[in-house]
Amino acid sequence: MIADKSKLVDSFEMRIADINTADLEQLHALSIGVGWPHRGDDWQFAREFGKGVVALDEAGRVMGSAMWFPYGEHFATIGLVITSPRLQAHGTGHWLMDHVLAQLAHRNLGLNATRAARRLYRSLNFTPESVVAQCQGEASLPPEVDIPSGTELRPLDTADLAAIAELDNEAFGADRAALLTRLLPARGFGLTRNGKIAAFSFCRPFGRGHVIGPVVAANDADAIAVIRLHVAEHTGEFLRLDTREKSGAFSDFLSHCGLSVFDTVTTMSRGRPWLSVRESWPSGTPKTYALAGHALG
Ligand SMILES: CC(C)(COP(=O)(O)OP(=O)(O)OC[C@H]1O[C@@H](n2cnc3c(N)ncnc32)[C@H](O)[C@@H]1OP(=O)(O)O)[C@@H](O)C(=O)NCCC(=O)NCCS
């Protein structure tokens, strides 16, 4: 009897492991497999800062991932949830999320869901709140714009940490001082008014080029002032910025700089509503003009 040369294997056992035990190249291959731009360094940053799990097959290969990023005691974001394409729609995503949620039982949660993941998160009681536009492209020379009168623009340094963490907390709704501390070696600008930081921005290498974010400001003019120099410094290079601003001067400015909408994700929350509360606040309240990243919020 001649044995079949191929055999359909549609089920094999997987186990959960800490993401820090996973091979970085395999994590990188996992995200490339779903068309994401992350570099090995981006994964390394995520796992040094956050926590996570991987799904390993019997041979120890990474077939899935899920991460979470605690901010303060009561909130966390979830991200980098991936199932290898050949395993999708077999329950792995749900299984990974169950592990994540078990670690975060008493926290309010936020995430930015791709189209592929929306159904998964809805079934886990996440509620859609807002849409994030992933704006990117080859940056063109930004239009000349004066900074708002009565303000000064300057590079950020470590002495600014407490002030930017406070501003970010007001905009984001949770303490991200630990994240901002890690980002501080990146290029950052602060806009001061009466000697006090009123807006700030960071720009760091990520994916195909650089990403601008987080950006916190109380109005479009301040937000433009803190990102303009980043765009100027990366003119002709690949640049990305994730924002919830759909229209207005900030959104127009991005278009003029060659950053057009490439895709969108949906911000969802579980537990206490997250953004809907902040979006109803009076104008002049600091808000997040650009995300630190889809996973980081
Ligand atoms: C999103 C993702 C992680 C889901 O993983 P998965 O292993 O397929 O998830 P599951 O098999 O547990 O399915 C979860 C739910 O999505 C549904 N689903 C899975 N694939 C689907 C598809 N192609 N079309 C429609 N629904 C689908 C399932 O029916 C299930 O719904 P239910 O909970 O109502 O039964 C996976 O599709 C993926 O890695 N996508 C690319 C990366 C990505 O977008 N990650 C999300 C980041 S926020």
The ligand as an SDF file (V2000), in Angstrom:
LIG
                    3D

 48 50  0  0  0  0  0  0  0  0999 V2000
   -8.0650   39.1740   15.2550 C   0  0  0  0  0  0  0  0  0  0  0  0
   -7.4370   37.7990   15.4160 C   0  0  0  0  0  0  0  0  0  0  0  0
   -6.4010   37.8640   16.5130 C   0  0  0  0  0  0  0  0  0  0  0  0
   -8.5140   36.8120   15.8040 C   0  0  0  0  0  0  0  0  0  0  0  0
   -7.8740   35.5790   16.0500 O   0  0  0  0  0  0  0  0  0  0  0  0
   -8.6110   34.1810   15.8140 P   0  0  0  0  0  0  0  0  0  0  0  0
   -7.7000   33.1210   16.3380 O   0  0  0  0  0  0  0  0  0  0  0  0
   -9.0770   34.0800   14.4270 O   0  0  0  0  0  0  0  0  0  0  0  0
   -9.8460   34.3650   16.7800 O   0  0  0  0  0  0  0  0  0  0  0  0
  -10.9820   33.3160   17.1410 P   0  0  0  0  0  0  0  0  0  0  0  0
  -10.8560   32.1060   16.2690 O   0  0  0  0  0  0  0  0  0  0  0  0
  -10.9750   33.1180   18.6020 O   0  0  0  0  0  0  0  0  0  0  0  0
  -12.2710   34.1040   16.6880 O   0  0  0  0  0  0  0  0  0  0  0  0
  -12.7440   35.1920   17.4270 C   0  0  0  0  0  0  0  0  0  0  0  0
  -14.0440   35.6720   16.8440 C   0  0  0  0  0  0  0  0  0  0  0  0
  -13.8200   36.2500   15.5630 O   0  0  0  0  0  0  0  0  0  0  0  0
  -14.5760   35.5520   14.5620 C   0  0  0  0  0  0  0  0  0  0  0  0
  -13.7420   35.4780   13.3810 N   0  0  0  0  0  0  0  0  0  0  0  0
  -12.5120   34.9440   13.2890 C   0  0  0  0  0  0  0  0  0  0  0  0
  -12.0550   35.0960   12.0370 N   0  0  0  0  0  0  0  0  0  0  0  0
  -13.0240   35.7410   11.3530 C   0  0  0  0  0  0  0  0  0  0  0  0
  -13.1480   36.1660   10.0160 C   0  0  0  0  0  0  0  0  0  0  0  0
  -12.1780   35.9670    9.1110 N   0  0  0  0  0  0  0  0  0  0  0  0
  -14.2740   36.8100    9.6540 N   0  0  0  0  0  0  0  0  0  0  0  0
  -15.2550   37.0300   10.5560 C   0  0  0  0  0  0  0  0  0  0  0  0
  -15.1930   36.6360   11.8330 N   0  0  0  0  0  0  0  0  0  0  0  0
  -14.1050   35.9870   12.2230 C   0  0  0  0  0  0  0  0  0  0  0  0
  -14.8500   34.2060   15.1530 C   0  0  0  0  0  0  0  0  0  0  0  0
  -16.0010   33.6180   14.6130 O   0  0  0  0  0  0  0  0  0  0  0  0
  -15.0300   34.5340   16.6210 C   0  0  0  0  0  0  0  0  0  0  0  0
  -16.3000   35.0830   16.8180 O   0  0  0  0  0  0  0  0  0  0  0  0
  -17.1760   34.6500   18.0950 P   0  0  0  0  0  0  0  0  0  0  0  0
  -16.3600   35.0450   19.3100 O   0  0  0  0  0  0  0  0  0  0  0  0
  -18.4150   35.4360   17.9410 O   0  0  0  0  0  0  0  0  0  0  0  0
  -17.3250   33.1730   17.9560 O   0  0  0  0  0  0  0  0  0  0  0  0
   -6.7890   37.3350   14.0790 C   0  0  0  0  0  0  0  0  0  0  0  0
   -7.7520   37.4450   13.0560 O   0  0  0  0  0  0  0  0  0  0  0  0
   -5.5640   38.1120   13.6760 C   0  0  0  0  0  0  0  0  0  0  0  0
   -4.4620   37.8450   14.1240 O   0  0  0  0  0  0  0  0  0  0  0  0
   -5.7360   39.0990   12.7700 N   0  0  0  0  0  0  0  0  0  0  0  0
   -4.6340   39.9090   12.2810 C   0  0  0  0  0  0  0  0  0  0  0  0
   -4.0370   40.7630   13.3820 C   0  0  0  0  0  0  0  0  0  0  0  0
   -5.0690   41.6430   14.0310 C   0  0  0  0  0  0  0  0  0  0  0  0
   -5.8210   42.3450   13.3660 O   0  0  0  0  0  0  0  0  0  0  0  0
   -5.0880   41.6150   15.3860 N   0  0  0  0  0  0  0  0  0  0  0  0
   -6.0010   42.3750   16.1760 C   0  0  0  0  0  0  0  0  0  0  0  0
   -5.3070   43.5240   16.7970 C   0  0  0  0  0  0  0  0  0  0  0  0
   -6.4300   44.5740   17.6640 S   0  0  0  0  0  0  0  0  0  0  0  0
  1  2  1  0
  2  3  1  0
  2  4  1  0
  2 36  1  0
  4  5  1  0
  5  6  1  0
  6  7  2  0
  6  8  1  0
  6  9  1  0
  9 10  1  0
 10 11  2  0
 10 12  1  0
 10 13  1  0
 13 14  1  0
 14 15  1  0
 15 16  1  0
 15 30  1  0
 16 17  1  0
 17 18  1  0
 17 28  1  0
 18 19  1  0
 18 27  1  0
 19 20  2  0
 20 21  1  0
 21 22  1  0
 21 27  2  0
 22 23  1  0
 22 24  2  0
 24 25  1  0
 25 26  2  0
 26 27  1  0
 28 29  1  0
 28 30  1  0
 30 31  1  0
 31 32  1  0
 32 33  2  0
 32 34  1  0
 32 35  1  0
 36 37  1  0
 36 38  1  0
 38 39  2  0
 38 40  1  0
 40 41  1  0
 41 42  1  0
 42 43  1  0
 43 44  2  0
 43 45  1  0
 45 46  1  0
 46 47  1  0
 47 48  1  0
M  END
$$$$
